[in-house]
Amino acid sequence: MIIKKPTINTKNKSIRLESEISLEKDKENLRLYFEYPNVNIKQIIPTMDSFLVSLLLVAMKLGEDIKLDGNISPKLSYNLNTYQQYFKNFLNELKIINILPMGYEIKKPHPTKGSMCSFSGGVDSFYSFFSHLPKNQKNLFYQIRYIYFIRGFDIGNNNKSSFDICKNSYNKFAKNYDVKFIEAKTNFREVFENILSWEILHASVLAGSALNLNLTKSFIIPSSHKFDYSKSIWGSQQVTDFLLSTEYKEIIHHGADKSRADKINFISSYPETYNNLRVCWEKINGLNNCCECEKCLRTMSILKMINKLKHYKTFKNYSIEAIFKKLKTLHSSSGKAKNPYENVDLMIKEYYTKDINDFKNNRNKYN
């Protein structure tokens, strides 16, 4: 794989960094871009690091060394050896590859104090956002100053209407806390997702896209799972995200010390989430959740147990019995259960709703 030096294009107050990517396997030339509609050129750091981080796991899957038409961070280069070993340990189809830059360079940007937090409108991102408000985070170097919402991740580039609805609502939400909203766009999933699962790729692409921004020293990736999560390999981990840091940008994996139940209980004390919480990825429809998929139902079950579901306008206010019934139906239709009437407790134990057990075992915390 050859990664050409990215070009910078400005059009309609938007800045696009684009690189030509040559694959050895198919002798194919592709183009990958990261676009930033609401930043100025002084807030951009054109860097090879961004494209290297984003494409590393793709190259490992293809078994192709990466040749870069430019310099990279020496710190990043060093840490990517460990990063490769970690994912290779869990995914046999990946191969350890060589990273071949023209040289090494330490960028010296001048970011402001504070943090930028990746934001999707879900439980994890709201938890990380509120955790870094000044009243909860006293260290001003890590207090939140920006949220980062990227088009082409869970909301595809072909669903502009849903993205705009969320963008406008989250921009308004951020302003209420004197936090700036940063928008981005990428075509990564359209070009490369057929090579490796998005569950594996998402964190490296997210971190890679943030490495282009000269806004804050630290970039927060909200954790998807708790420390003890061992269901399967996941692209964003406490033990790997920080390895994507450079001398000028610290990548932080935040919130892995809390279960989903803990996070939901915490964010439910903030009424701003009532009209904005969006967890559904199966049926993207603006801020609305489908209320039928396992992720929606899992979130709704905990909100119901703490008597907060009735406040959330982005969910339907089902009874707990109805939620469990739908979860059991999903469990049965998935092929995980032979008996469609298998009892709910067994379904909870074996399937996706481990957090409900966490809640039951620790219910005194929520009384």
C-alpha positions as CSV (number, residue, x, y, z in Angstrom):
1,M,0.0,0.0,0.0
2,I,1.3,3.4,-0.9
3,I,-0.1,6.5,0.8
4,K,0.5,9.7,-1.1
5,K,1.0,13.1,0.6
6,P,-2.4,14.6,1.2
7,T,-3.6,17.6,-0.8
8,I,-5.5,20.4,0.7
9,N,-8.5,21.8,-1.0
10,T,-10.8,24.6,0.2
11,K,-14.3,25.1,-1.2
12,N,-17.4,26.6,0.2
13,K,-15.7,27.3,3.5
14,S,-14.8,23.7,3.8
15,I,-11.3,22.2,4.0
16,R,-10.7,18.8,2.5
17,L,-7.5,16.7,3.0
18,E,-7.3,14.0,0.4
19,S,-4.8,11.3,-0.3
20,E,-4.4,8.8,-3.2
21,I,-4.1,5.3,-1.9
22,S,-2.5,2.6,-4.1
23,L,-3.2,-1.0,-3.3
24,E,-0.6,-3.6,-4.5
25,K,-3.1,-6.5,-4.5
26,D,-5.5,-5.2,-7.1
27,K,-3.2,-2.6,-8.6
28,E,-6.0,-0.2,-7.7
29,N,-5.8,3.6,-6.9
30,L,-8.3,4.9,-4.4
31,R,-8.9,8.2,-2.8
32,L,-9.5,8.8,0.9
33,Y,-10.6,12.2,2.2
34,F,-11.3,13.9,5.5
35,E,-13.3,17.1,5.2
36,Y,-13.9,19.8,7.8
37,P,-16.7,22.3,7.0
38,N,-16.5,24.6,10.0
39,V,-12.8,25.1,10.8
40,N,-10.2,27.5,9.3
41,I,-6.9,26.6,7.7
42,K,-4.9,27.6,10.9
43,Q,-6.8,24.8,12.7
44,I,-5.7,22.1,10.3
45,I,-2.4,20.1,10.5
46,P,-1.9,18.3,7.2
47,T,-0.2,15.1,8.3
48,M,0.6,11.6,7.1
49,D,-0.1,10.4,10.6
50,S,-3.9,10.8,10.0
51,F,-3.9,8.5,6.9
52,L,-1.5,6.0,8.4
53,V,-3.6,5.5,11.5
54,S,-6.8,5.2,9.5
55,L,-5.4,2.7,7.1
56,L,-3.1,0.5,9.2
57,L,-5.6,-2.3,10.0
58,V,-6.7,-2.3,6.3
59,A,-3.1,-2.8,5.2
60,M,-2.7,-5.6,7.9
61,K,-5.8,-7.3,6.5
62,L,-4.4,-7.1,2.9
63,G,-0.9,-8.1,4.1
64,E,0.7,-5.1,2.4
65,D,3.5,-3.0,3.8
66,I,2.7,0.7,4.0
67,K,4.9,3.1,2.1
68,L,4.3,6.8,2.9
69,D,5.1,9.7,0.7
70,G,6.1,11.9,3.7
71,N,7.2,12.0,7.3
72,I,5.4,10.5,10.4
73,S,5.5,10.9,14.1
74,P,8.3,8.9,15.7
75,K,6.2,8.3,18.8
76,L,3.3,7.0,16.7
77,S,5.7,4.8,14.6
78,Y,7.1,3.2,17.8
79,N,3.6,2.6,19.3
80,L,2.1,1.1,16.2
81,N,4.4,-2.0,16.6
82,T,2.5,-2.8,19.8
83,Y,-0.8,-1.9,18.2
84,Q,-0.3,-4.4,15.4
85,Q,0.7,-7.1,17.8
86,Y,-2.4,-6.6,19.9
87,F,-4.9,-7.0,17.0
88,K,-2.9,-9.8,15.4
89,N,-3.2,-11.7,18.6
90,F,-7.0,-11.7,18.3
91,L,-7.5,-11.7,14.5
92,N,-5.4,-14.4,12.8
93,E,-6.4,-13.0,9.3
94,L,-4.3,-9.9,10.0
95,K,-0.6,-9.8,9.2
96,I,2.2,-7.8,10.8
97,I,3.4,-5.3,8.2
98,N,6.3,-2.8,7.8
99,I,5.7,0.9,8.0
100,L,8.0,2.7,5.6
101,P,7.9,6.6,5.9
102,M,10.3,8.9,4.1
103,G,11.4,10.1,7.6
104,Y,10.2,11.2,11.0
105,E,8.9,14.6,12.1
106,I,7.5,16.0,15.4
107,K,4.8,18.5,14.6
108,K,4.6,21.6,16.8
109,P,1.1,23.0,16.7
110,H,-0.3,25.5,19.2
111,P,-3.6,24.0,20.4
112,T,-5.7,25.5,23.2
113,K,-6.1,24.0,26.6
114,G,-8.9,21.5,27.1
115,S,-10.2,18.5,25.2
116,M,-12.2,17.6,22.2
117,C,-14.6,14.7,22.5
118,S,-15.9,12.4,19.8
119,F,-19.7,12.7,19.9
120,S,-22.5,10.6,18.4
121,G,-25.4,11.4,20.7
122,G,-25.2,8.0,22.3
123,V,-24.8,6.9,26.0
124,D,-21.0,6.7,25.9
125,S,-20.5,10.1,24.3
126,F,-22.9,11.9,26.6
127,Y,-21.2,10.3,29.6
128,S,-17.8,11.4,28.4
129,F,-19.1,14.9,27.6
130,F,-20.7,15.5,31.0
131,S,-17.7,13.9,32.8
132,H,-15.5,16.6,31.3
133,L,-17.5,19.6,32.2
134,P,-15.7,22.0,34.5
135,K,-17.9,21.0,37.5
136,N,-16.9,17.3,37.0
137,Q,-13.4,17.7,35.7
138,K,-11.3,20.2,37.6
139,N,-8.1,19.8,35.5
140,L,-8.6,22.6,32.9
141,F,-6.2,20.9,30.5
142,Y,-8.9,18.2,30.1
143,Q,-12.1,20.2,30.4
144,I,-14.2,19.8,27.3
145,R,-14.1,22.6,24.7
146,Y,-15.2,20.9,21.5
147,I,-17.5,18.0,20.5
148,Y,-16.6,16.2,17.2
149,F,-19.4,14.8,15.0
150,I,-18.4,13.0,11.9
151,R,-20.5,12.2,8.9
152,G,-19.8,8.9,7.2
153,F,-19.6,6.9,10.5
154,D,-22.9,5.6,11.9
155,I,-24.8,8.1,9.7
156,G,-23.8,7.5,6.1
157,N,-23.0,10.1,3.6
158,N,-26.2,9.2,1.7
159,N,-28.4,10.2,4.7
160,K,-27.8,13.9,4.8
161,S,-31.2,14.7,6.2
162,S,-30.6,12.6,9.4
163,F,-27.1,14.0,9.8
164,D,-28.4,17.6,9.5
165,I,-31.1,17.0,12.1
166,C,-28.6,15.6,14.5
167,K,-26.0,18.2,13.7
168,N,-28.4,21.1,14.4
169,S,-29.6,19.6,17.6
170,Y,-26.1,18.7,18.9
171,N,-24.8,22.1,17.9
172,K,-27.5,23.8,20.0
173,F,-26.8,21.4,22.9
174,A,-23.1,22.2,22.9
175,K,-23.6,26.0,22.8
176,N,-25.6,25.7,26.0
177,Y,-22.4,24.6,27.7
178,D,-20.2,27.0,25.8
179,V,-18.7,24.1,23.9
180,K,-17.9,24.4,20.2
181,F,-19.3,21.9,17.7
182,I,-16.8,20.5,15.1
183,E,-18.2,18.8,12.0
184,A,-16.3,16.4,9.8
185,K,-16.9,14.1,6.9
186,T,-15.1,11.1,5.4
187,N,-15.6,8.5,2.6
188,F,-13.6,5.8,4.5
189,R,-16.5,3.4,5.0
190,E,-17.6,3.6,1.3
191,V,-14.1,2.8,0.1
192,F,-12.6,0.3,2.6
193,E,-15.3,-1.3,4.8
194,N,-15.6,-4.2,2.5
195,I,-12.1,-5.2,3.5
196,L,-12.5,-5.4,7.3
197,S,-15.4,-5.1,9.8
198,W,-16.3,-1.6,10.9
199,E,-16.4,-2.9,14.5
200,I,-12.7,-3.3,14.1
201,L,-11.9,-0.2,12.0
202,H,-14.0,2.6,13.6
203,A,-11.6,3.7,16.4
204,S,-8.5,4.0,14.2
205,V,-10.4,6.0,11.6
206,L,-11.9,8.3,14.3
207,A,-8.5,8.9,15.8
208,G,-6.9,9.3,12.4
209,S,-9.4,12.0,11.4
210,A,-8.8,13.9,14.6
211,L,-5.0,14.0,14.1
212,N,-5.6,16.6,11.4
213,L,-7.1,19.1,13.8
214,N,-5.0,21.7,15.6
215,L,-7.6,22.5,18.3
216,T,-6.8,20.8,21.5
217,K,-3.9,18.7,22.8
218,S,-6.2,15.8,23.8
219,F,-8.9,13.9,21.9
220,I,-11.4,11.7,23.8
221,I,-12.8,8.5,22.4
222,P,-15.7,7.4,24.7
223,S,-15.5,3.7,25.6
224,S,-18.1,1.3,24.3
225,H,-17.5,-1.4,26.9
226,K,-16.3,-1.8,30.5
227,F,-12.9,-3.2,31.4
228,D,-14.3,-6.7,32.0
229,Y,-15.8,-6.9,28.5
230,S,-14.6,-10.0,26.8
231,K,-17.4,-10.9,24.4
232,S,-15.3,-10.3,21.3
233,I,-12.5,-8.2,19.9
234,W,-13.5,-4.5,19.4
235,G,-11.7,-1.7,17.6
236,S,-11.7,0.7,20.5
237,Q,-10.0,-0.5,23.6
238,Q,-8.4,0.9,26.8
239,V,-5.2,-0.9,25.9
240,T,-5.0,0.3,22.3
241,D,-6.5,3.7,21.7
242,F,-3.7,5.6,23.4
243,L,-1.2,3.9,21.1
244,L,-2.6,6.1,18.3
245,S,-1.3,9.3,20.1
246,T,1.5,11.5,18.7
247,E,3.7,14.1,20.2
248,Y,1.1,16.7,19.4
249,K,-2.2,14.8,20.1
250,E,-3.1,12.6,23.1
251,I,-5.7,10.0,22.3
252,I,-7.8,9.1,25.4
253,H,-10.0,6.2,25.9
254,H,-12.6,7.3,28.5
255,G,-15.3,5.6,30.6
256,A,-14.2,2.0,30.6
257,D,-14.5,2.0,34.4
258,K,-18.3,2.3,34.2
259,S,-20.9,-0.2,33.0
260,R,-23.6,0.9,30.6
261,A,-26.1,1.0,33.5
262,D,-23.8,3.4,35.4
263,K,-23.5,5.7,32.4
264,I,-27.3,5.7,31.7
265,N,-28.0,6.5,35.3
266,F,-25.5,9.4,35.3
267,I,-26.6,11.0,32.0
268,S,-30.3,10.7,32.9
269,S,-29.8,13.4,35.5
270,Y,-29.2,15.8,32.6
271,P,-32.6,16.8,31.0
272,E,-30.7,17.9,27.8
273,T,-30.4,14.2,27.0
274,Y,-34.2,13.7,26.9
275,N,-34.5,15.1,23.4
276,N,-31.1,14.1,22.1
277,L,-30.2,10.5,23.2
278,R,-29.7,8.5,20.0
279,V,-28.4,4.9,20.3
280,C,-29.9,3.2,17.3
281,W,-27.7,2.3,14.3
282,E,-29.9,-0.2,12.5
283,K,-32.6,2.3,11.4
284,I,-31.1,5.8,11.2
285,N,-33.9,8.3,11.3
286,G,-32.7,11.7,12.7
287,L,-32.8,11.7,16.4
288,N,-35.5,8.9,16.6
289,N,-34.6,5.5,17.9
290,C,-36.3,2.5,16.3
291,C,-37.1,1.0,19.7
292,E,-37.1,-2.5,18.2
293,C,-33.4,-3.5,17.9
294,E,-31.4,-4.9,20.8
295,K,-29.4,-1.8,21.4
296,C,-32.5,0.4,21.7
297,L,-34.3,-2.2,23.9
298,R,-31.2,-2.7,26.1
299,T,-31.0,1.1,26.7
300,M,-34.8,1.4,27.2
301,S,-34.8,-1.5,29.8
302,I,-32.3,0.3,32.1
303,L,-34.1,3.7,31.6
304,K,-37.3,2.0,32.6
305,M,-35.8,0.4,35.7
306,I,-34.7,3.7,37.0
307,N,-38.0,5.3,36.1
308,K,-36.6,7.7,33.5
309,L,-37.8,6.2,30.2
310,K,-41.0,8.3,30.3
311,H,-38.9,11.5,30.0
312,Y,-37.1,10.5,26.8
313,K,-38.8,11.8,23.6
314,T,-36.5,9.8,21.3
315,F,-37.8,6.5,22.7
316,K,-41.2,4.9,23.1
317,N,-42.4,4.5,26.7
318,Y,-42.9,0.7,26.7
319,S,-43.6,-1.2,29.8
320,I,-40.7,-3.3,31.2
321,E,-42.7,-6.4,30.3
322,A,-43.0,-5.3,26.7
323,I,-39.3,-4.5,26.5
324,F,-38.4,-7.9,27.9
325,K,-40.8,-9.7,25.5
326,K,-39.3,-7.9,22.5
327,L,-35.8,-8.8,23.7
328,K,-36.8,-12.4,24.1
329,T,-38.2,-12.4,20.6
330,L,-35.0,-11.0,19.2
331,H,-33.0,-13.6,21.1
332,S,-35.2,-16.4,19.7
333,S,-35.2,-15.2,16.1
334,S,-31.4,-14.8,16.2
335,G,-31.0,-18.6,16.5
336,K,-29.5,-18.3,20.0
337,A,-32.4,-20.1,21.6
338,K,-34.2,-23.2,20.4
339,N,-37.3,-22.5,22.5
340,P,-39.0,-19.2,21.6
341,Y,-40.5,-19.1,25.1
342,E,-37.2,-19.4,26.9
343,N,-37.4,-17.4,30.1
344,V,-36.3,-13.8,30.2
345,D,-33.7,-14.3,32.9
346,L,-31.8,-16.8,30.7
347,M,-32.1,-14.5,27.7
348,I,-30.6,-11.6,29.8
349,K,-27.8,-13.8,31.0
350,E,-26.8,-15.2,27.7
351,Y,-27.4,-12.4,25.2
352,Y,-26.8,-8.7,24.9
353,T,-28.2,-7.4,28.2
354,K,-25.5,-8.1,30.7
355,D,-25.9,-4.5,31.9
356,I,-29.3,-5.3,33.2
357,N,-27.8,-7.9,35.5
358,D,-25.3,-5.2,36.6
359,F,-28.3,-3.0,37.4
360,K,-30.1,-5.7,39.4
361,N,-26.9,-6.6,41.3
362,N,-26.3,-3.0,42.2
363,R,-29.9,-1.6,42.4
364,N,-29.2,0.0,45.8
365,K,-27.0,2.6,44.1
366,Y,-30.1,3.9,42.1
367,N,-32.6,4.1,45.0
